[in-house]
Amino acid sequence: MLPFCTADTDSSPKDSSSSNALETPLVGEHFGVLNRGFVRLVDSMGSDAAIVQAARVSYGKGTKKTREDRALIRYLMRHRHNSPFEMCELKLHVKLPVFVARQWVRHRTASLNEYSARYSEMREEFYVPNEPNGGDALFSEAHLGKQSQENRQGRSEDLTLAQKDKRSRLSARLEDRAHKAFAFYRELLEKGVSRELARITLPLSTYTEFYWKANLHNLFHFLELRLDTHAQEEIRLYAETIFEKIVRPLFPQASEAFQDYRLDSLDLSRGEVALLRGLVKGGEVVRPQGDFSQREWQTFLTRFSLREKDEG
Ligand SMILES: Cc1cc2nc3c(=O)[nH]c(=O)nc-3n(C[C@H](O)[C@H](O)[C@H](O)COP(=O)(O)OP(=O)(O)OC[C@H]3O[C@@H](n4cnc5c(N)ncnc54)[C@H](O)[C@@H]3O)c2cc1C
């Protein structure tokens, strides 16, 4: 199997294998992410209407007005009637750092074909947090933050000015280390070492590329997990780009329902439901006895902007 050729905007393969690719307005547009990355829609299948059409196979002809289509899509999303969303597909071309790709490929319900660094040489392109954007990035730049004390997997937001200064020096050192790794990579290649081995000296920040195809149901699942504040900032920027620049324009009603019933909704535990029921009936904000950890309690208070009743 031949890998697709790389990277660069102009030499990116033009996918003309599908007639939809030519018809969909966003096809081919590059949306910049991070300093060198991008997301590009290669092809798409379906629309809000296709979701409705599939659903009507199960529900009969029923309603037909746009307002009723919207209500049907919201009903499907709310009740997790997922299969109509699977009738739509998106094929994306994504350029991203290897460490982001590693998180991305955990989503098994998509098809993927990646640039082969065994077959072709890697370009000297790598990600450095805080490097100025290439000019076309859409969302706020990811930053080199301190280890968060609250979130063991994340970074903290609040840096003093002095720390920011230190941060940019660290960014410069990260950049320098990556350049050195690439210099050694080229040296290994010049000495005749195979590409598949020479690449092992390259940093996780090196950019790779893949084609990625998912149906809308699985794509929403990916977005739900990767738009969450617990996801790493870099992959979140990709998820934001995909959602806001590609999915929302192509599937406005499905995206609205996804936002309302997934992104901005909350899952509640049995304990939280019991607490809320008590509060609605005029109960006090007191941590219940039993199986409700301090962390869970704090999350509950934060989620509903509540203050615990003073013990005294
Ligand atoms: C904030 C965050 C932190 C994470 N931290 C870590 C970490 O520290 N270490 C780590 O290893 N991973 C980590 N992950 C990855 C995570 O565990 C999942 O692998 C990843 O999010 C993909 O989710 P998924 O399996 O639901 O998606 P997909 O692979 O797309 O699957 C979609 C759904 O299909 C079903 N499915 C797919 N394959 C199977 C299967 N083999 N068996 C049963 N059901 C299946 C499941 O219902 C699944 O939810 C993290 C993810 C996030 C978002």
The ligand as an SDF file (V2000), in Angstrom:
LIG
                    3D

 53 58  0  0  0  0  0  0  0  0999 V2000
   -9.6530   13.1210   28.7910 C   0  0  0  0  0  0  0  0  0  0  0  0
   -9.1940   11.7410   28.3670 C   0  0  0  0  0  0  0  0  0  0  0  0
   -8.1780   11.1140   29.0410 C   0  0  0  0  0  0  0  0  0  0  0  0
   -7.7310    9.8500   28.6360 C   0  0  0  0  0  0  0  0  0  0  0  0
   -6.6930    9.2600   29.3120 N   0  0  0  0  0  0  0  0  0  0  0  0
   -6.2390    8.0630   28.9060 C   0  0  0  0  0  0  0  0  0  0  0  0
   -5.1520    7.4130   29.5900 C   0  0  0  0  0  0  0  0  0  0  0  0
   -4.6010    7.9350   30.5560 O   0  0  0  0  0  0  0  0  0  0  0  0
   -4.7160    6.2130   29.1170 N   0  0  0  0  0  0  0  0  0  0  0  0
   -5.3110    5.5870   28.0540 C   0  0  0  0  0  0  0  0  0  0  0  0
   -4.8850    4.4990   27.6690 O   0  0  0  0  0  0  0  0  0  0  0  0
   -6.3470    6.1660   27.3950 N   0  0  0  0  0  0  0  0  0  0  0  0
   -6.8140    7.3730   27.7820 C   0  0  0  0  0  0  0  0  0  0  0  0
   -7.8570    7.9530   27.1090 N   0  0  0  0  0  0  0  0  0  0  0  0
   -8.4330    7.2740   25.9490 C   0  0  0  0  0  0  0  0  0  0  0  0
   -9.8060    6.6430   26.3260 C   0  0  0  0  0  0  0  0  0  0  0  0
   -9.6580    5.6450   27.3100 O   0  0  0  0  0  0  0  0  0  0  0  0
  -10.4600    6.0380   25.0600 C   0  0  0  0  0  0  0  0  0  0  0  0
   -9.6470    5.0100   24.5620 O   0  0  0  0  0  0  0  0  0  0  0  0
  -10.6400    7.0660   23.9690 C   0  0  0  0  0  0  0  0  0  0  0  0
  -11.1990    8.2490   24.4700 O   0  0  0  0  0  0  0  0  0  0  0  0
  -11.5710    6.4940   22.8910 C   0  0  0  0  0  0  0  0  0  0  0  0
  -12.8670    6.3980   23.4220 O   0  0  0  0  0  0  0  0  0  0  0  0
  -13.8530    5.2640   22.9930 P   0  0  0  0  0  0  0  0  0  0  0  0
  -13.2740    3.9180   23.2600 O   0  0  0  0  0  0  0  0  0  0  0  0
  -15.1720    5.5550   23.6370 O   0  0  0  0  0  0  0  0  0  0  0  0
  -13.9690    5.5640   21.4180 O   0  0  0  0  0  0  0  0  0  0  0  0
  -13.9740    4.5820   20.1870 P   0  0  0  0  0  0  0  0  0  0  0  0
  -12.7640    3.7320   20.1560 O   0  0  0  0  0  0  0  0  0  0  0  0
  -14.2490    5.4330   18.9720 O   0  0  0  0  0  0  0  0  0  0  0  0
  -15.2000    3.6730   20.4370 O   0  0  0  0  0  0  0  0  0  0  0  0
  -16.5330    4.2100   20.4340 C   0  0  0  0  0  0  0  0  0  0  0  0
  -17.3890    3.2640   21.2370 C   0  0  0  0  0  0  0  0  0  0  0  0
  -17.4200    1.9950   20.5700 O   0  0  0  0  0  0  0  0  0  0  0  0
  -17.4170    0.9630   21.5340 C   0  0  0  0  0  0  0  0  0  0  0  0
  -16.2120    0.1460   21.3460 N   0  0  0  0  0  0  0  0  0  0  0  0
  -15.2120    0.3430   20.4540 C   0  0  0  0  0  0  0  0  0  0  0  0
  -14.3020   -0.6220   20.5490 N   0  0  0  0  0  0  0  0  0  0  0  0
  -14.7220   -1.4500   21.5340 C   0  0  0  0  0  0  0  0  0  0  0  0
  -14.2140   -2.6310   22.1180 C   0  0  0  0  0  0  0  0  0  0  0  0
  -13.0640   -3.1940   21.7150 N   0  0  0  0  0  0  0  0  0  0  0  0
  -14.9000   -3.2000   23.1140 N   0  0  0  0  0  0  0  0  0  0  0  0
  -16.0540   -2.6770   23.5470 C   0  0  0  0  0  0  0  0  0  0  0  0
  -16.6090   -1.5560   23.0510 N   0  0  0  0  0  0  0  0  0  0  0  0
  -15.9460   -0.9580   22.0490 C   0  0  0  0  0  0  0  0  0  0  0  0
  -17.4770    1.6320   22.9010 C   0  0  0  0  0  0  0  0  0  0  0  0
  -18.8170    1.7850   23.2880 O   0  0  0  0  0  0  0  0  0  0  0  0
  -16.8780    2.9820   22.6460 C   0  0  0  0  0  0  0  0  0  0  0  0
  -17.2870    3.9830   23.5560 O   0  0  0  0  0  0  0  0  0  0  0  0
   -8.3230    9.2150   27.5070 C   0  0  0  0  0  0  0  0  0  0  0  0
   -9.3490    9.8580   26.8290 C   0  0  0  0  0  0  0  0  0  0  0  0
   -9.7930   11.1030   27.2240 C   0  0  0  0  0  0  0  0  0  0  0  0
  -10.8970   11.7810   26.4490 C   0  0  0  0  0  0  0  0  0  0  0  0
  1  2  1  0
  2  3  1  0
  2 52  2  0
  3  4  2  0
  4  5  1  0
  4 50  1  0
  5  6  2  0
  6  7  1  0
  6 13  1  0
  7  8  2  0
  7  9  1  0
  9 10  1  0
 10 11  2  0
 10 12  1  0
 12 13  2  0
 13 14  1  0
 14 15  1  0
 14 50  1  0
 15 16  1  0
 16 17  1  0
 16 18  1  0
 18 19  1  0
 18 20  1  0
 20 21  1  0
 20 22  1  0
 22 23  1  0
 23 24  1  0
 24 25  2  0
 24 26  1  0
 24 27  1  0
 27 28  1  0
 28 29  2  0
 28 30  1  0
 28 31  1  0
 31 32  1  0
 32 33  1  0
 33 34  1  0
 33 48  1  0
 34 35  1  0
 35 36  1  0
 35 46  1  0
 36 37  1  0
 36 45  1  0
 37 38  2  0
 38 39  1  0
 39 40  1  0
 39 45  2  0
 40 41  1  0
 40 42  2  0
 42 43  1  0
 43 44  2  0
 44 45  1  0
 46 47  1  0
 46 48  1  0
 48 49  1  0
 50 51  2  0
 51 52  1  0
 52 53  1  0
M  END
$$$$
